[in-house]
Amino acid sequence: MDQQTKVIATAFAFAGFAVALLAGLASGSPAAEVILRALVALLLCHAIGWGAATIFARAAETGLAEYERTRPIPSIEYDVVEVGEEVPTVELATGSGDEKFSQNLSEKGFG
């Protein structure tokens, strides 16, 4: 049993115990009977919580596996330059941005 399943099962158990204890005390039943019923509720709620947590964990694992299968992480290839190798250069456009902006405006009929 993994950690999440244990935590969920324990939370169910404590909640069941608390509800049974408060309901028993509110009904005015004898203390021994209330505690006995609360302990039975604790055990039953622990089993229910364990079952629910197991089902939810299995559903989450299945959903995650399906998501990963349908959306794989793409592999990206990089050109790695070794030490001592010449680094390839890229030709840059000539002219300033202002000149190109003015040329673009005049081509569109704004200047």
C-alpha positions in Angstrom: 0.0 0.0 0.0 1.5 3.3 -1.0 1.6 6.5 1.1 -1.3 8.2 -0.5 -3.6 5.2 -0.1 -2.7 5.0 3.6 -3.4 8.7 4.2 -6.8 8.5 2.4 -7.8 5.3 4.2 -6.8 6.8 7.6 -8.7 10.0 6.9 -11.8 8.0 6.0 -11.3 5.9 9.2 -11.0 9.0 11.5 -13.9 10.7 9.9 -16.1 7.6 10.4 -15.0 7.3 14.0 -15.7 10.9 14.7 -19.1 10.9 13.1 -20.1 7.6 14.9 -18.8 9.0 18.2 -20.6 12.3 18.0 -23.8 10.6 16.8 -23.7 8.1 19.6 -23.1 10.7 22.3 -25.9 12.9 20.9 -28.3 10.0 21.0 -27.6 9.4 24.7 -26.5 5.8 24.4 -24.2 4.2 27.0 -20.5 5.2 26.6 -19.3 1.6 26.1 -21.8 1.0 23.3 -20.9 4.3 21.6 -17.2 3.5 21.7 -17.7 0.0 20.5 -19.8 1.2 17.5 -17.3 4.0 16.8 -14.5 1.5 16.6 -16.5 -0.7 14.3 -17.2 2.4 12.1 -13.5 3.1 12.2 -12.6 -0.3 10.8 -15.3 -0.2 8.2 -14.5 3.3 7.0 -10.8 2.4 6.8 -11.7 -0.5 4.5 -13.9 1.7 2.4 -11.3 4.5 2.3 -8.6 2.0 1.2 -10.8 0.7 -1.6 -11.7 4.2 -2.8 -8.1 5.3 -2.7 -7.0 2.2 -4.6 -9.6 2.8 -7.3 -8.7 6.5 -7.6 -5.0 5.8 -7.7 -5.5 3.2 -10.5 -7.7 5.6 -12.5 -5.1 8.3 -12.1 -2.3 6.0 -13.2 -4.3 4.9 -16.2 -5.2 8.4 -17.2 -1.6 9.6 -16.9 -0.3 6.7 -18.9 -2.8 7.4 -21.6 -2.0 11.2 -21.6 1.8 10.4 -21.9 1.1 7.9 -24.7 -1.0 10.3 -26.8 1.2 13.4 -26.1 4.9 12.3 -26.2 7.7 14.7 -25.4 9.2 15.6 -28.8 12.9 15.0 -29.2 14.9 18.0 -30.4 18.2 17.6 -32.1 20.8 20.3 -31.6 23.9 21.0 -33.6 26.7 20.8 -31.1 29.9 22.6 -31.9 33.0 20.8 -30.6 35.9 22.6 -29.0 38.2 23.9 -31.7 35.6 23.7 -34.5 34.6 26.8 -36.4 31.3 28.3 -35.4 29.0 28.8 -38.4 27.9 32.4 -39.0 24.6 33.8 -40.2 24.4 36.7 -42.7 22.6 39.6 -41.2 20.4 42.0 -43.2 22.0 45.3 -43.9 20.4 48.7 -43.3 18.9 50.1 -40.2 15.4 49.4 -39.0 14.4 53.0 -39.6 15.3 52.8 -43.2 13.4 49.6 -43.7 10.4 51.1 -41.9 10.4 54.2 -44.1 10.8 52.0 -47.2 7.9 49.8 -46.1 5.7 52.9 -45.6 6.5 54.4 -48.9 5.8 51.0 -50.7 2.4 51.0 -49.0 1.7 54.6 -50.2 2.0 56.4 -46.8 5.1 58.4 -47.5 
